[in-house]
Amino acid sequence: MKRILTVRNRELGVLRRMGALDSMMSIVFSSSGLIISLVTLSVYASWGGPGLTPGAFTPQVVFVSMTLFNMLKNPISLLTEATTGTVRIVVSTSRIQQFLLREEIDSDAVIRDFNGSTPGEPSIVVQDATFSWSKKSVELDSSSEDQQEDADEIKALLQDLDNEEVDAVQRPTLQHIDLTVKSGSLVAIVGRVGQGKSSLLSALIGEMYKYQGYAKTVGRIAYVPQQSWILNATLRDNVLFGLEYDQERYEQVIAASGLEPDIAILPAGDQTEIGERGINLSGGQKQRVSLARAAYCDADIYLLDDPLSAVDAHVDQHLWNELIGPQGLLRNKTRLLVTHGIHHLQEVDEIILLKDGRIAETGHYEDLMASGKAFCRLIREYAVIHRSQDTPGMISGVETGKAETQSQETAESDTSDDTAVVAAPKKGETKLENTKEGKKGSIIKAETSRVGELKLSVLLEYLQAM
């Protein structure tokens, strides 16, 4: 908290200095004509005559000088605008240059085969691969006591370095990853916070540096991130995402994603315009739109980064039964599901436990529980926390901060949350209409103008606003 206050105070100090400088410059440039006239005439009155004697003031000298000074106002004002424009050009070009010169994603980090895999064959193969978010990393292996001491020394040295050097040299996020996922299987990736679950999905889509090993994906990939990316377009356009509209598949995806009740309460159904960053949708609704978008694109591999964390319990069960789970719409697709919930783990084909950026355990739920190792201890710890706190669906109590953030985002949304109960369409009825009769879904309105004399009501409105 003290650190936040310190940063805020520094920010306020910078804003005060900027405001003072801006006020000073405005006063100087607005009164530049008067200042130039005063200084020039004062100098002329003191030393403007022959031999630096006082100059003689005549009406001709005064009025001609004032006329010339008034003519200088426009060039001086243009000079200020030119200075401002020059500064903006320099700053903008430097930002654009910095963006254009950024490093491109290494297309060779992950081998991609878009032909698709046959059932039973591997869709994802990773062998002894090490990935990192930084270009320079130091691998800190703590498998022995000597290596642990070396790792502690390196960490201590990194803490003494500047922030830039710490960012440049750090531990690889994922180390020695060996992973094989068969086509059509459902794999759950679990672990505590910060163990590399989301990073594993990012590595598979090629967003991380690969230092060693082999990685290959077979088929088209659909990725659902933790924070949904929403277009400033209609809800239907957010789901289609540039693809052609297939009514049968669209309605199937909408039903499986649990969006039918939400579309029913929107002003114009699926033609309702969604604001920037989904401002008129709740957190759960945005996540389900992201899931529907991924399902509609009909990919071969689905990378799902904890999509069930932002929805309520009944919506969670609906998405599992109708979309993600063994009987869902994506049952024949390869699915990698990052999750902090344990209530669906018994139904998945394989569980991968990540610890410190490494795969600690893999196997079926029953086998991992019978082994009594890290996964079993994790489940037992969750059971203790669940009994003491009575909080559903989270593996570790440290996830409460994430849940609070999501609930806060939900509370700030303009529409009702997933708990809204709306009757779904009956069988035989048309599920989705293009728009609701008499209602418009646009949130951006065109400006209006009137032609003619200025009415008194308009003046009163301006006075009231002032």
C-alpha positions in Angstrom: 0.0 0.0 0.0 2.9 2.4 0.8 4.4 1.6 -2.5 1.2 2.5 -4.3 0.9 5.8 -2.4 4.5 6.6 -3.2 3.9 6.0 -6.9 0.7 8.1 -6.8 2.5 11.0 -5.1 5.2 10.9 -7.7 2.6 10.9 -10.4 0.8 13.9 -8.8 4.1 15.8 -8.6 4.8 15.3 -12.3 1.3 16.4 -13.2 1.7 19.5 -11.0 4.9 20.4 -12.8 3.4 19.8 -16.2 0.4 22.0 -15.3 2.6 24.8 -14.0 4.8 24.7 -17.1 1.7 24.6 -19.4 0.2 27.6 -17.6 3.5 29.5 -17.9 3.8 28.8 -21.6 0.2 29.8 -22.3 0.7 33.1 -20.4 4.0 33.9 -22.2 2.7 33.1 -25.7 -0.7 34.8 -25.2 1.0 38.0 -24.0 4.0 37.9 -26.3 2.8 40.8 -28.5 2.4 43.1 -25.5 5.7 42.0 -24.0 7.6 42.6 -27.3 6.0 46.0 -27.6 6.8 47.0 -24.1 10.5 45.8 -24.3 11.1 47.4 -27.7 9.6 50.8 -26.9 11.4 50.8 -23.5 14.7 50.2 -25.2 14.0 52.8 -27.9 13.0 55.3 -25.2 16.3 54.7 -23.4 18.9 54.3 -26.2 17.1 54.8 -29.5 18.5 58.2 -30.4 21.9 59.1 -32.0 24.8 58.0 -29.9 22.6 55.8 -27.6 20.7 58.9 -26.5 17.0 58.6 -25.6 14.8 58.2 -28.7 12.1 60.8 -29.6 8.6 59.5 -29.4 6.3 60.7 -32.2 2.8 59.5 -33.2 4.4 58.1 -36.4 6.9 56.0 -34.5 4.4 54.7 -31.9 1.5 53.8 -34.3 3.8 52.3 -37.0 5.6 50.2 -34.3 2.3 49.0 -32.8 1.0 48.1 -36.3 4.1 46.0 -37.0 3.9 44.3 -33.5 0.3 43.4 -34.2 1.3 41.8 -37.5 3.7 39.6 -35.5 0.9 37.9 -33.5 -0.1 35.4 -36.2 3.5 34.2 -36.9 4.2 33.8 -33.2 1.0 31.8 -32.6 1.8 29.7 -35.6 5.3 29.1 -34.1 3.7 27.7 -31.0 1.5 25.3 -33.0 4.5 24.3 -35.1 6.5 23.5 -32.0 3.7 21.4 -30.5 3.3 19.6 -33.8 7.0 18.9 -34.1 7.1 17.4 -30.6 4.1 15.2 -31.4 5.7 14.0 -34.7 9.0 13.1 -32.9 7.2 11.2 -30.1 4.9 9.4 -32.5 7.6 8.4 -34.9 9.7 7.1 -32.1 6.8 5.0 -30.8 6.0 3.6 -34.2 9.6 2.9 -34.9 9.9 1.0 -31.6 6.8 -1.0 -32.4 7.9 -1.9 -36.0 11.4 -2.9 -34.9 10.1 -5.3 -32.3 11.1 -8.9 -32.6 8.8 -11.1 -34.6 7.5 -14.4 -33.3 9.9 -17.3 -34.1 8.0 -19.5 -36.6 10.4 -22.3 -36.1 9.9 -22.6 -32.3 6.9 -24.8 -32.8 6.5 -27.0 -35.9 3.0 -26.7 -37.3 1.2 -29.2 -39.5 -2.2 -27.9 -40.5 -3.4 -31.0 -42.3 -4.9 -32.4 -39.1 -4.2 -35.7 -37.2 -6.1 -39.0 -37.4 -7.9 -40.2 -34.3 -5.6 -41.9 -31.8 -2.5 -40.2 -33.3 -0.7 -37.4 -31.4 -1.9 -33.9 -32.0 0.7 -32.3 -29.7 4.2 -33.5 -29.2 6.8 -31.8 -27.0 10.1 -33.4 -26.1 12.6 -32.1 -23.6 11.7 -28.5 -24.4 12.7 -25.4 -22.4 10.7 -22.2 -22.9 11.2 -18.7 -21.4 9.6 -15.2 -21.7 13.0 -13.7 -21.7 15.7 -13.9 -24.4 18.4 -14.5 -21.8 17.7 -17.0 -19.1 19.7 -18.8 -16.4 18.5 -22.4 -15.8 18.4 -22.8 -12.0 18.2 -26.6 -11.4 17.5 -27.4 -7.7 17.8 -31.2 -8.1 20.8 -31.5 -5.8 22.1 -29.6 -2.7 25.1 -28.1 -4.6 22.9 -26.9 -7.5 20.5 -25.5 -5.0 23.2 -23.4 -3.3 24.3 -22.2 -6.8 20.8 -21.3 -7.6 20.4 -19.3 -4.3 23.6 -17.5 -5.0 22.5 -16.5 -8.6 19.1 -15.4 -7.2 20.9 -13.2 -4.6 23.1 -11.7 -7.3 20.1 -11.0 -9.5 18.3 -9.2 -6.7 21.3 -6.8 -6.4 21.2 -5.9 -10.1 19.2 -3.3 -11.7 15.7 -4.1 -12.9 16.7 -4.1 -16.6 19.4 -6.7 -15.9 17.0 -8.8 -13.8 14.6 -8.8 -16.7 17.3 -9.7 -19.2 18.6 -12.7 -17.1 16.0 -14.9 -15.4 15.0 -18.4 -14.9 13.3 -20.2 -17.8 9.6 -20.4 -17.2 9.2 -24.0 -18.5 12.0 -26.5 -18.3 12.4 -30.0 -19.8 8.8 -30.4 -20.9 7.8 -33.8 -22.2 4.2 -33.9 -23.4 2.2 -36.1 -25.9 -1.5 -35.4 -26.4 -3.5 -37.8 -28.5 -6.1 -36.5 -31.0 -9.5 -36.1 -29.6 -8.4 -36.4 -25.9 -9.3 -34.1 -23.0 -6.3 -33.1 -20.9 -6.5 -31.0 -17.7 -3.5 -28.9 -16.7 -3.5 -28.2 -12.9 -1.1 -26.7 -10.4 -0.7 -23.9 -8.0 -0.5 -20.3 -9.0 2.6 -19.2 -11.0 3.7 -22.7 -11.9 3.5 -22.2 -15.7 0.1 -23.5 -16.7 -0.8 -20.5 -18.9 2.8 -20.2 -20.1 2.5 -23.8 -21.4 -0.4 -22.8 -23.6 1.5 -19.7 -24.8 4.5 -21.8 -25.6 2.3 -24.1 -27.8 1.1 -21.1 -29.9 4.7 -19.9 -30.3 4.7 -16.8 -28.1 7.7 -17.9 -26.0 11.4 -18.3 -26.7 12.4 -22.0 -27.1 15.9 -22.8 -26.0 16.0 -26.5 -26.6 13.9 -29.4 -27.4 11.2 -30.3 -30.0 7.6 -29.1 -30.2 5.0 -29.9 -32.9 1.2 -29.4 -33.2 -0.9 -31.1 -35.8 -4.1 -29.2 -36.9 -5.6 -25.8 -36.5 -5.5 -24.2 -33.0 -8.1 -22.2 -31.2 -7.0 -20.3 -28.1 -9.2 -19.0 -25.3 -7.3 -16.7 -23.0 -8.1 -15.9 -19.4 -9.0 -12.4 -20.2 -11.4 -12.4 -23.1 -10.7 -10.2 -26.1 -14.0 -8.5 -27.3 -14.5 -6.6 -30.6 -16.4 -3.3 -30.7 -19.0 -5.0 -32.9 -22.2 -6.9 -32.5 -22.3 -10.1 -30.5 -22.8 -12.2 -33.6 -19.7 -10.6 -35.2 -17.7 -11.4 -32.1 -18.7 -15.0 -32.4 -18.3 -15.3 -36.2 -14.9 -13.4 -36.1 -14.9 -12.9 -39.9 -16.2 -16.4 -40.9 -19.3 -17.0 -43.0 -22.6 -17.2 -41.1 -23.9 -20.8 -40.9 -27.2 -20.6 -39.0 -27.4 -24.2 -37.9 -23.8 -24.3 -36.6 -24.2 -20.8 -35.1 -27.3 -21.8 -33.1 -25.6 -25.0 -32.0 -22.6 -23.1 -30.7 -24.7 -20.4 -29.0 -26.8 -23.1 -27.2 -23.7 -25.1 -26.1 -22.0 -21.9 -24.8 -25.1 -21.0 -22.7 -25.6 -17.6 -24.4 -29.3 -18.1 -25.3 -30.6 -16.5 -22.0 -28.1 -13.6 -22.4 -29.2 -12.9 -26.0 -32.8 -13.0 -24.9 -32.2 -10.1 -22.5 -30.0 -8.0 -24.8 -31.9 -5.0 -26.4 -31.4 -6.3 -30.0 -30.5 -10.0 -29.4 -27.3 -11.0 -31.1 -27.3 -7.8 -33.1 -26.6 -5.8 -30.0 -23.5 -3.7 -30.3 -20.8 -4.6 -27.7 -18.7 -1.7 -26.5 -15.0 -1.4 -26.2 -13.5 -4.3 -24.2 -17.0 -5.7 -23.7 -18.1 -2.9 -21.4 -21.8 -3.9 -21.6 -21.1 -7.6 -20.8 -20.3 -9.2 -17.5 -17.1 -11.2 -17.0 -18.9 -14.5 -17.4 -20.6 -13.4 -20.6 -17.4 -12.2 -22.2 -15.8 -15.6 -21.4 -18.7 -17.5 -23.0 -18.5 -15.3 -26.1 -14.8 -16.2 -26.3 -15.7 -19.9 -26.0 -18.4 -19.6 -28.6 -16.0 -17.9 -31.0 -13.4 -20.7 -30.5 -16.1 -23.4 -31.0 -17.5 -21.8 -34.1 -14.2 -21.7 -35.9 -14.1 -25.6 -35.8 -10.4 -26.0 -35.0 -8.6 -29.2 -34.4 -6.9 -28.2 -31.1 -8.5 -26.1 -28.3 -6.2 -24.4 -25.8 -8.5 -23.3 -22.9 -6.9 -21.1 -20.3 -9.2 -21.5 -17.2 -12.4 -20.5 -19.0 -14.7 -21.7 -16.2 -13.3 -19.5 -13.5 -15.4 -16.5 -14.5 -18.8 -18.2 -14.6 -21.3 -19.4 -11.9 -21.6 -23.0 -10.8 -24.7 -23.8 -12.9 -23.1 -22.2 -16.0 -19.9 -24.1 -15.3 -21.9 -27.4 -15.4 -23.7 -26.4 -18.6 -20.5 -25.5 -20.4 -18.9 -28.8 -19.3 -21.9 -30.9 -20.3 -22.7 -29.2 -23.6 -19.3 -27.8 -24.8 -16.1 -28.9 -23.2 -16.7 -32.2 -21.5 -16.7 -35.8 -22.9 -20.3 -35.4 -24.1 -20.0 -31.8 -25.3 -19.9 -30.2 -28.7 -16.1 -30.4 -28.8 -15.9 -34.1 -27.7 -14.0 -35.1 -30.9 -11.5 -32.3 -30.6 -8.2 -32.2 -28.8 -8.6 -30.1 -25.7 -6.0 -28.8 -23.2 -7.9 -27.3 -20.3 -6.1 -25.2 -17.6 -8.2 -25.3 -14.5 -8.2 -24.5 -10.8 -11.4 -26.5 -10.2 -11.2 -30.2 -9.2 -14.9 -31.2 -9.7 -14.3 -32.2 -13.4 -10.9 -33.9 -13.1 -12.4 -37.4 -12.8 -13.9 -37.1 -16.2 -10.8 -36.0 -18.2 -8.6 -38.4 -20.1 -5.3 -37.3 -18.5 -4.2 -34.9 -15.8 -0.9 -32.9 -16.0 0.5 -31.4 -12.8 2.9 -28.5 -13.2 5.3 -27.6 -10.4 8.1 -25.0 -10.7 7.8 -24.9 -14.5 8.2 -28.7 -14.8 5.7 -31.5 -15.3 5.7 -33.2 -11.9 3.0 -35.9 -12.6 0.8 -37.2 -15.4 -1.9 -39.8 -15.4 -5.5 -40.5 -14.7 -7.3 -39.2 -11.6 -7.5 -42.5 -9.8 -3.9 -43.4 -10.5 -2.6 -40.0 -9.3 -4.7 -40.2 -6.1 -3.5 -43.8 -5.5 0.1 -42.7 -5.8 -0.2 -40.3 -2.8 2.3 -37.8 -4.3 2.0 -34.1 -5.2 -1.4 -34.3 -6.9 -2.9 -36.2 -4.0 -1.5 -33.7 -1.5 -2.9 -30.9 -3.6 -6.4 -32.4 -3.6 -6.3 -33.1 0.1 -5.1 -29.5 0.8 -8.1 -28.2 -1.3 -10.4 -30.5 0.7 -9.2 -29.0 4.0 -9.5 -25.4 2.6 -13.0 -26.2 1.2 -14.2 -27.5 4.5 -12.8 -24.6 6.5 -13.8 -21.8 4.2 -16.6 -23.4 2.2 -15.4 -21.9 -1.1 -16.3 -23.9 -4.2 -14.2 -24.8 -7.1 -10.7 -23.6 -6.4 -7.6 -25.8 -5.8 -5.6 -23.3 -3.6 -6.8 -20.6 -1.3 -4.3 -18.2 -2.9 -6.6 -18.0 -5.8 -9.1 -15.8 -3.9 -7.4 -12.7 -5.1 -8.1 -13.7 -8.7 -11.7 -14.6 -7.8 -12.2 -11.2 -6.2 -10.8 -9.4 -9.2 -13.2 -11.2 -11.5 -16.2 -10.6 -9.2 -15.3 -6.9 -9.1 -15.2 -6.8 -12.9 -18.6 -8.5 -12.9 -20.0 -6.0 -10.5 -18.9 -3.1 -12.6 -20.5 -4.4 -15.8 -23.6 -2.7 -17.2 -25.7 -5.8 -17.7 -26.9 -8.5 -15.4 -24.5 -11.3 -14.5 -24.7 -15.1 -15.2 -27.1 -15.4 -12.3 -29.9 -13.9 -14.3 -32.7 -16.4 -14.9 -34.3 -16.1 -18.3 -36.6 -18.7 -19.9 -35.0 -20.4 -22.8 -36.9 -20.8 -26.1 -39.1 -23.8 -26.3 -38.6 -26.6 -28.8 -39.9 -25.9 -32.2 -39.5 -22.2 -31.8 -36.9 -20.1 -33.6 -34.0 -19.9 -31.2 -32.3 -16.7 -32.6 -33.8 -13.8 -34.4 -31.7 -11.2 -36.4 -33.0 -8.4 -34.2 -35.8 -7.8 -31.8 -38.7 -5.9 -33.3 -38.7 -2.2 -32.6 -35.4 -2.2 -30.8 -31.9 -1.2 -31.9 -28.7 -2.6 -30.6 -26.4 0.2 -31.5 -24.7 2.1 -28.7 -23.1 4.7 -31.0 -25.6 7.2 -32.3 -25.2 9.7 -35.2 -25.0 13.4 -34.5 -28.1 15.5 -35.2 -28.3 19.0 -36.5 -31.0 21.6 -37.0 -31.2 24.3 -39.7 -32.7 27.7 -39.1 -32.8 30.3 -36.5 -31.4 29.7 -33.0 -34.2 28.9 -30.7 -34.4 30.1 -27.1 -34.6 26.5 -25.8 -31.2 25.8 -27.2 -29.7 28.9 -25.5 -31.3 27.8 -22.2 -29.8 24.4 -22.5 -26.3 25.9 -23.0 -26.8 28.2 -20.0 -28.0 25.3 -17.9 -25.0 23.2 -18.9 -22.7 26.1 -18.0 
